[in-house]
Amino acid sequence: MDVSRERNDFSVRRIVVAPGGERPYDEAEWRDAIVVVESGKLELECRSGDCRRFGRGDVLWLIGLPLRVLRNREAVPTVLLAVSRLRTGRTEESTPRR
């Protein structure tokens, strides 16, 4: 389940990985987002088969990694918060040149 809300210049998505569930890795889903494990435990499986586990309070950047799947091996839901900048149609303001 994904729940999104916007606050000023940021978007906050709440992603729940069900107990025993997994979510295929899609780099585009995590672009420009800092991800916090709000509760539960998250296992990241790389394409090589190696796994790393993360728990409550861990902060992740999920871009540019050789990931295959995000998994919850626990009996309780894993909740992730993905915070990213809102994309607007305007370009970033540049600093005047001197």
C-alpha positions as CSV (number, residue, x, y, z in Angstrom):
1,M,0.0,0.0,0.0
2,D,1.3,3.5,-0.9
3,V,-0.1,6.6,0.6
4,S,1.1,10.0,-0.7
5,R,0.8,13.5,0.7
6,E,2.4,16.8,-0.2
7,R,3.8,19.4,2.2
8,N,5.1,22.6,0.7
9,D,8.0,21.6,-1.5
10,F,8.1,18.0,-0.5
11,S,6.2,14.8,-1.1
12,V,5.9,12.1,1.5
13,R,5.0,8.6,0.5
14,R,4.2,5.9,3.0
15,I,4.9,2.5,1.7
16,V,3.8,-0.6,3.5
17,V,5.4,-4.0,2.8
18,A,3.1,-6.7,4.2
19,P,4.4,-9.4,6.6
20,G,6.2,-12.0,4.4
21,G,5.7,-9.7,1.4
22,E,8.1,-8.4,-1.2
23,R,8.2,-5.5,-3.7
24,P,10.2,-5.8,-6.9
25,Y,12.8,-3.0,-7.1
26,D,12.0,-0.3,-9.6
27,E,14.7,2.5,-9.5
28,A,12.3,5.1,-10.9
29,E,10.0,4.6,-7.9
30,W,12.8,5.8,-5.6
31,R,14.3,8.6,-7.7
32,D,15.1,11.7,-5.7
33,A,13.8,10.1,-2.4
34,I,15.3,9.7,0.9
35,V,13.8,6.6,2.5
36,V,13.4,6.0,6.2
37,V,12.4,2.7,7.8
38,E,9.6,4.0,10.1
39,S,8.8,0.5,11.6
40,G,9.5,-3.1,11.0
41,K,12.5,-4.6,9.2
42,L,13.5,-4.4,5.5
43,E,15.7,-6.7,3.6
44,L,17.2,-5.6,0.3
45,E,18.2,-8.4,-2.1
46,C,20.9,-7.6,-4.7
47,R,20.9,-9.1,-8.1
48,S,23.9,-11.1,-6.9
49,G,21.8,-12.7,-4.2
50,D,23.5,-10.9,-1.3
51,C,21.0,-9.4,1.2
52,R,21.3,-6.6,3.7
53,R,18.8,-5.9,6.5
54,F,17.6,-2.5,7.9
55,G,15.4,-1.6,10.8
56,R,13.5,1.2,12.4
57,G,15.3,4.6,12.0
58,D,17.6,3.5,9.2
59,V,17.9,6.0,6.4
60,L,18.4,4.7,2.8
61,W,19.1,6.0,-0.7
62,L,17.9,3.4,-3.2
63,I,19.3,4.8,-6.4
64,G,22.2,3.4,-8.4
65,L,22.2,0.1,-6.5
66,P,22.1,-3.4,-8.1
67,L,18.9,-4.4,-6.3
68,R,16.3,-7.0,-7.2
69,V,13.7,-6.9,-4.5
70,L,12.7,-5.3,-1.2
71,R,11.4,-7.8,1.3
72,N,9.8,-8.1,4.7
73,R,10.5,-11.5,6.4
74,E,8.9,-10.4,9.6
75,A,5.4,-11.2,11.1
76,V,4.6,-7.4,11.2
77,P,4.3,-4.9,8.4
78,T,7.4,-2.9,7.4
79,V,6.6,0.8,6.9
80,L,8.8,3.0,4.8
81,L,8.6,6.8,4.4
82,A,9.9,8.2,1.1
83,V,10.5,11.9,1.2
84,S,11.3,13.7,-2.1
85,R,11.2,17.2,-3.6
86,L,8.1,18.1,-5.5
87,R,8.8,18.5,-9.2
88,T,7.6,21.7,-10.7
89,G,7.6,22.9,-14.2
90,R,10.2,25.6,-13.5
91,T,13.9,25.1,-13.5
92,E,16.0,25.6,-10.4
93,E,17.0,29.1,-9.8
94,S,20.6,29.7,-10.6
95,T,23.0,31.9,-8.6
96,P,24.0,35.1,-10.4
97,R,27.4,35.0,-12.0
98,R,30.0,37.6,-10.9
